[in-house]
């Protein structure tokens, strides 16, 4: 199994050093499914939490009043090992690509203090005019914050 895992993750963002920003998250009782681990769909809420916390704190995004907001248009997740309530976890965030109106994040979910991800994937935001619902250029403050997380 170890060899198979190595092949599956080769070239992927699976180590703590691959990420630039971390958000602590506490799992909740309701995150667990009947099988006793965090349900797969819950990881997407962790991805969204990490990206939006960064945009709010570092990109100065006013989620209630900003004329431009980010809509999730794509996400994916690969699972390597389970987490379960009451695990303390950290969502690692990096930026893989910045376009004119979109950004592709890399997100990794780690048990607190561990080096290897439990799950990893991507989240793509397209920035849109809140009133027109049409894509627009990424605002300068947000772009500047995103550039700080850009990996090669």
KALINJO-V204254 format. One line per field, one symbol per residue. ss: DSSP state (~ for helix, > for strand, _ for the rest). phi: phi as a letter, one per 30 degrees, with the letter a starting at -180 (. if undefined). psi: psi as a letter, one per 30 degrees, with the letter a starting at -180 (. if undefined). A space follows every 50 residues. Layout:
ss = ???
phi = ???
psi = ???
This chain:
ss = _~~~~~~~~_____>~~~__>>>>>>__~~~>_____>_~~~~~~~~~~~ ~~~~~~~__________>>>>>>>>>>>>________>>>>>>>>>>>__ _>>>>>>>>>>____>__>>>>>>>>>>>_____>____~~~~~~~~__> __
phi = .dddddddceicdcbeddccbbcdbcdcedddcddibddeddedddeddd dddddddcchdcdcbddbbccdcaaaacccadbaececbbcdbbccabcd bbbcccbbccdeiddcdcablbbcccdbdeddibdbddeeddeeddddcd cd
psi = eeeeeeeefkgliglefflfkkjkkklleffkaffglkkeffeeeeeeee eeeeeeefghkjfffkfklkkkfkllkkkeklllkhkklkjkklkekkae glkjkkkkkkkkfleklellalkkkkklkeefhkklkkkeeeeeeefffk l.
